[in-house]
Amino acid sequence: MSTPLEIRRVVPPAVWRVVAIASALGLGGGILLVTTLIAASTGDMTRFQQFNAVMFGVIGVQLMTFGLSRPLRHRGLLSRAVILRLSDEGISVRHGMFADHVGWGHLAWTDLSAIVVRTRTLGPPLFGAEVERPVVSFVARDEAAIKFDRITSYDATKAVVLGISPAAAMLSMIVATYGPDQVRLIEAWLTRHRPDVLFHAPSDLVH
């Protein structure tokens, strides 16, 4: 029995920056609120100072609420869940958006025709601007053999952008350009455990 390969989602650096800023605002708001409460508890304040204390308290609550709510509201974007699993049983690819309910697409090795890696130019609505990303496609001999939970709106959109069916889109993984080299990890695992599988990729992505 071979050791499964599990590739996890890599959180984009831009998301970490947004979380860091939001967390700093939340922390600053909390400090401002606590400071205001301590000052108000002394009771030795003029009406003008009391008014200022209330205003600073309100600002502190708003900053704290904003800072804490953004990471919670977008916690799906912080997910480090497994997005691809290669094992003796076959291929499992997580599909759908992490901000929504996601599912799994499954394909047995006997139903796999080839694994193809191509660099594609992808833009809206998947990305805000056009970018070049490698796409790993697990091509089925017959798409009827692909098992999945449901087709999400994200899968349908990805299918249109890639020019393939929604079922095939579920088994197509857009590779992150940051973090571990996912294409090389896949190739190395196949070389050790499934050398019989046809793997096509540009030389600059695997060597």
C-alpha positions as CSV (number, residue, x, y, z in Angstrom):
1,M,0.0,0.0,0.0
2,S,1.4,3.4,-1.1
3,T,1.5,6.5,1.1
4,P,-1.2,8.9,-0.2
5,L,-0.2,12.3,-1.5
6,E,-2.2,15.1,0.1
7,I,-1.8,18.6,-1.3
8,R,-3.3,21.4,0.8
9,R,-4.7,24.7,-0.2
10,V,-2.2,27.6,0.1
11,V,-3.6,30.8,1.5
12,P,-2.7,33.7,-0.9
13,P,-0.3,36.3,0.6
14,A,-2.9,39.0,-0.1
15,V,-5.4,37.3,2.2
16,W,-2.9,37.1,5.0
17,R,-2.2,40.8,4.6
18,V,-5.9,41.6,4.9
19,V,-6.3,39.4,7.9
20,A,-3.2,41.1,9.6
21,I,-4.7,44.5,9.0
22,A,-8.1,43.6,10.2
23,S,-6.6,41.9,13.3
24,A,-4.6,45.0,14.1
25,L,-7.7,47.2,13.8
26,G,-9.6,44.8,16.1
27,L,-6.8,44.8,18.6
28,G,-6.5,48.6,18.5
29,G,-10.2,48.9,19.0
30,G,-10.1,46.6,22.0
31,I,-7.3,48.5,23.6
32,L,-9.2,51.8,22.9
33,L,-12.3,50.4,24.5
34,V,-10.6,49.1,27.6
35,T,-8.7,52.3,28.1
36,T,-11.9,54.3,27.8
37,L,-13.7,52.1,30.3
38,I,-10.8,52.4,32.8
39,A,-10.9,56.2,32.4
40,A,-14.6,56.3,32.8
41,S,-14.5,54.1,35.9
42,T,-12.6,56.7,37.8
43,G,-15.7,58.9,37.9
44,D,-13.6,62.1,38.0
45,M,-14.6,63.5,34.6
46,T,-16.2,66.6,33.3
47,R,-19.2,66.3,30.9
48,F,-17.0,67.1,28.0
49,Q,-14.6,64.3,29.0
50,Q,-17.5,61.9,29.5
51,F,-18.7,62.7,26.0
52,N,-15.3,62.1,24.6
53,A,-15.1,58.8,26.5
54,V,-18.4,57.7,25.0
55,M,-17.3,58.6,21.5
56,F,-13.9,56.8,21.9
57,G,-15.8,53.8,23.3
58,V,-18.1,53.7,20.3
59,I,-15.1,54.0,18.0
60,G,-13.3,51.2,19.9
61,V,-16.4,48.9,19.6
62,Q,-16.7,49.6,15.8
63,L,-13.0,49.0,15.2
64,M,-13.1,45.8,17.2
65,T,-16.2,44.5,15.5
66,F,-14.8,45.3,12.0
67,G,-11.5,43.7,12.8
68,L,-12.9,40.5,14.2
69,S,-15.8,40.1,11.7
70,R,-13.7,40.1,8.5
71,P,-11.6,37.0,9.4
72,L,-14.7,35.2,10.6
73,R,-16.8,36.2,7.6
74,H,-14.1,35.1,5.2
75,R,-12.7,32.1,7.2
76,G,-13.2,29.9,4.1
77,L,-10.4,31.9,2.4
78,L,-8.1,30.9,5.3
79,S,-8.7,27.2,4.9
80,R,-5.6,24.9,4.6
81,A,-7.8,21.9,3.8
82,V,-6.7,19.1,1.5
83,I,-7.5,20.0,-2.1
84,L,-6.0,16.9,-3.9
85,R,-5.5,13.4,-2.7
86,L,-3.8,10.6,-4.7
87,S,-4.0,7.2,-3.2
88,D,-4.3,3.5,-4.1
89,E,-8.1,4.1,-4.5
90,G,-7.7,6.8,-7.1
91,I,-7.8,10.6,-7.4
92,S,-9.9,12.9,-5.2
93,V,-10.1,16.6,-6.0
94,R,-11.9,19.1,-3.8
95,H,-14.2,21.3,-5.9
96,G,-16.3,24.4,-5.3
97,M,-15.4,27.6,-3.5
98,F,-14.1,27.4,0.1
99,A,-16.3,30.3,1.0
100,D,-19.2,28.1,0.2
101,H,-20.0,24.4,0.6
102,V,-17.4,22.3,-1.2
103,G,-17.4,18.7,-2.3
104,W,-15.2,16.1,-3.8
105,G,-14.7,14.7,-7.3
106,H,-13.4,11.1,-7.5
107,L,-11.9,9.1,-10.3
108,A,-10.5,5.5,-10.1
109,W,-7.1,4.9,-11.7
110,T,-8.6,2.4,-14.1
111,D,-10.9,5.2,-15.4
112,L,-8.0,7.7,-15.9
113,S,-6.8,8.4,-19.4
114,A,-3.9,10.8,-18.5
115,I,-2.8,13.7,-16.4
116,V,-2.2,16.8,-18.4
117,V,-0.6,20.0,-17.2
118,R,-1.0,23.2,-19.3
119,T,-0.2,26.8,-18.6
120,R,-3.4,28.7,-19.2
121,T,-4.3,32.4,-19.3
122,L,-7.2,32.9,-16.9
123,G,-9.1,36.0,-16.1
124,P,-12.5,37.2,-15.0
125,P,-14.7,35.9,-13.4
126,L,-12.1,33.5,-11.8
127,F,-9.5,36.2,-11.3
128,G,-9.8,40.0,-11.1
129,A,-7.2,40.3,-14.0
130,E,-5.7,38.0,-16.5
131,V,-3.0,35.7,-15.0
132,E,-1.1,32.7,-16.2
133,R,-1.5,29.7,-14.1
134,P,-0.7,26.0,-14.6
135,V,-3.8,23.8,-14.7
136,V,-3.6,20.1,-13.8
137,S,-6.3,18.1,-15.5
138,F,-7.1,14.5,-14.5
139,V,-8.6,13.4,-17.8
140,A,-11.2,10.6,-17.6
141,R,-11.6,7.9,-20.2
142,D,-15.4,8.4,-19.8
143,E,-16.7,11.4,-17.8
144,A,-19.6,9.2,-16.6
145,A,-17.0,7.5,-14.4
146,I,-16.4,10.7,-12.4
147,K,-18.1,10.7,-9.1
148,F,-19.0,13.9,-7.4
149,D,-21.4,15.4,-4.8
150,R,-22.9,18.2,-6.9
151,I,-21.9,20.8,-9.5
152,T,-21.4,24.2,-7.9
153,S,-21.7,27.6,-9.6
154,Y,-17.9,27.9,-9.3
155,D,-17.4,24.6,-11.1
156,A,-19.8,25.8,-13.9
157,T,-17.8,29.0,-14.2
158,K,-14.5,27.2,-14.2
159,A,-15.8,24.9,-17.0
160,V,-16.7,27.9,-19.2
161,V,-13.3,29.6,-18.6
162,L,-11.4,26.3,-19.4
163,G,-13.6,25.3,-22.2
164,I,-14.5,21.9,-20.7
165,S,-17.5,20.2,-19.1
166,P,-18.4,20.9,-15.4
167,A,-17.6,17.3,-14.6
168,A,-14.1,17.7,-16.1
169,A,-13.7,21.0,-14.4
170,M,-14.1,19.3,-11.0
171,L,-11.0,17.2,-11.8
172,S,-9.0,20.2,-13.0
173,M,-6.9,22.0,-10.4
174,I,-5.6,25.5,-10.9
175,V,-2.1,25.5,-9.4
176,A,-1.0,28.2,-7.0
177,T,2.1,30.1,-7.9
178,Y,3.2,30.4,-4.3
179,G,3.9,27.8,-1.7
180,P,5.0,24.2,-2.4
181,D,5.6,23.2,-6.0
182,Q,2.4,21.2,-6.5
183,V,3.2,20.0,-10.0
184,R,6.5,18.5,-9.0
185,L,4.9,16.9,-5.9
186,I,2.4,15.2,-8.2
187,E,5.1,14.0,-10.7
188,A,7.3,12.7,-7.9
189,W,4.4,10.7,-6.3
190,L,3.4,9.2,-9.7
191,T,7.0,8.2,-10.5
192,R,7.2,6.3,-7.2
193,H,3.7,4.8,-7.0
194,R,2.0,5.0,-10.4
195,P,4.7,5.0,-13.1
196,D,2.1,3.5,-15.6
197,V,0.1,6.7,-15.6
198,L,0.5,9.0,-18.6
199,F,1.7,12.4,-17.3
200,H,2.1,15.3,-19.7
201,A,3.6,18.6,-18.6
202,P,5.8,21.3,-20.0
203,S,9.5,20.7,-19.1
204,D,9.8,24.1,-17.3
205,L,7.1,22.9,-14.8
206,V,8.7,19.6,-13.8
207,H,12.5,19.9,-14.3
